[in-house]
């Protein structure tokens, strides 16, 4: 069960028609090496390789950890997380949309923006019991840059506030953001609560995408 908010990309509005843009995306998606690799490996999305690459750099996910995956559908990040935490770890996938079940992954359907749902989720997890919060949430795109950036900021702020309530001391937060005016203020907002804050763009992230990943480590 689960919090999906679509794929996001910010930039100038293109003059091409929606159908031509869609055709171009389908063409590039079909030849994408990460798409082919994900299909061969049984991952539900190419996004799995973003998390695998980030984890390889910083050893983010370790055996026995409790991990909460926000915006989990279709489940690529949860698949990676459950492999890495092992049999003694715990992965909780959260999304607004229904998601096909995954072995050893607990799924909770609901909207992180709703107060009652957040209370329910925290009660289920236990406040201060989570080692890592990961979020690949992104807004549905309107094509209006200011609107899209505001929507993206709203999502990362929700992930931040959830992490502050759920993480145990020393825990980490990994959240998708987008290059733009709001990125620097958001990273600065994390500094009082974490030992260090880094911004990374994995190779698996498409070059044309403005997405980056903000990693906040060592929750105080």
JOGIKA-V479538 format. One record per residue. N is the residue number from 1. PHI is phi in degrees with one decimal (NA if undefined). Layout:
# JOGIKA-V479538
N_PHI, N_PHI
This chain:
# JOGIKA-V479538
1_NA, 2_170.1, 3_-150.1, 4_-80.4, 5_-136.1, 6_78.3, 7_-94.6, 8_-129.0, 9_-156.0, 10_-112.1, 11_160.9, 12_-63.8, 13_-71.8, 14_-82.5, 15_-82.7, 16_-65.8, 17_-70.1, 18_-60.9, 19_-66.8, 20_-70.4, 21_-65.6, 22_-62.9, 23_-62.2, 24_-64.2, 25_-65.9, 26_-60.2, 27_-63.8, 28_-69.2, 29_-64.0, 30_-66.6, 31_-100.7, 32_-66.4, 33_-64.2, 34_-72.6, 35_-64.2, 36_-63.5, 37_-64.6, 38_-63.5, 39_-63.6, 40_-66.0, 41_-86.8, 42_86.6, 43_-79.4, 44_-76.9, 45_-154.3, 46_-65.7, 47_-59.8, 48_-54.6, 49_-74.2, 50_-65.9, 51_-68.4, 52_-59.4, 53_-67.1, 54_-63.0, 55_-66.4, 56_-63.8, 57_-70.5, 58_-124.2, 59_49.4, 60_-73.8, 61_-111.5, 62_-127.5, 63_-55.5, 64_87.3, 65_-76.5, 66_-103.3, 67_-121.8, 68_-111.4, 69_-105.9, 70_-86.9, 71_68.2, 72_-71.9, 73_-60.3, 74_-84.8, 75_122.7, 76_-59.6, 77_-69.2, 78_-63.9, 79_-61.2, 80_-65.3, 81_-61.1, 82_-69.7, 83_-65.8, 84_-82.1, 85_-78.4, 86_74.7, 87_-67.1, 88_-96.8, 89_-96.9, 90_-142.1, 91_-123.8, 92_-116.1, 93_-98.1, 94_-124.3, 95_-161.2, 96_-73.0, 97_-93.6, 98_-67.7, 99_-133.3, 100_-59.4, 101_-59.0, 102_-123.4, 103_-57.8, 104_66.2, 105_-112.7, 106_-86.0, 107_-116.9, 108_-127.6, 109_-95.7, 110_169.8, 111_-103.3, 112_-62.3, 113_-77.2, 114_-93.7, 115_-59.0, 116_-65.0, 117_-66.9, 118_-59.1, 119_-62.0, 120_-63.0, 121_-64.4, 122_-65.8, 123_-65.5, 124_-66.0, 125_-79.4, 126_91.8, 127_-56.1, 128_70.6, 129_-114.3, 130_-101.3, 131_-84.1, 132_-150.4, 133_-111.6, 134_-119.1, 135_-142.4, 136_-109.8, 137_-64.4, 138_-149.9, 139_-81.6, 140_-68.3, 141_-88.0, 142_-95.8, 143_93.0, 144_-97.7, 145_-56.6, 146_-62.0, 147_-67.1, 148_-66.2, 149_-67.0, 150_-64.2, 151_-65.1, 152_-64.8, 153_-63.1, 154_-59.1, 155_-68.7, 156_-67.9, 157_-68.4, 158_-64.1, 159_-63.5, 160_-61.6, 161_-68.3, 162_-63.6, 163_-60.2, 164_-61.5, 165_-84.1, 166_-98.4, 167_-72.5, 168_-83.7, 169_-54.2, 170_89.3, 171_-71.2, 172_-126.0, 173_-130.0, 174_-123.1, 175_-139.1, 176_-75.3, 177_-130.6, 178_-136.2, 179_-58.0, 180_163.3, 181_-63.8, 182_-85.8, 183_-67.4, 184_-62.3, 185_-60.0, 186_-66.1, 187_-61.9, 188_-65.8, 189_-67.1, 190_-83.8, 191_-55.5, 192_-66.9, 193_-108.7, 194_-132.9, 195_-65.5, 196_-151.1, 197_-131.3, 198_-124.6, 199_-120.3, 200_-133.7, 201_-125.1, 202_-70.0, 203_-61.6, 204_-71.0, 205_-78.2, 206_-60.3, 207_-58.6, 208_-78.7, 209_-85.8, 210_-92.7, 211_-72.2, 212_-138.0, 213_-122.5, 214_-98.0, 215_-113.8, 216_-109.4, 217_-118.9, 218_74.3, 219_-57.9, 220_-88.0
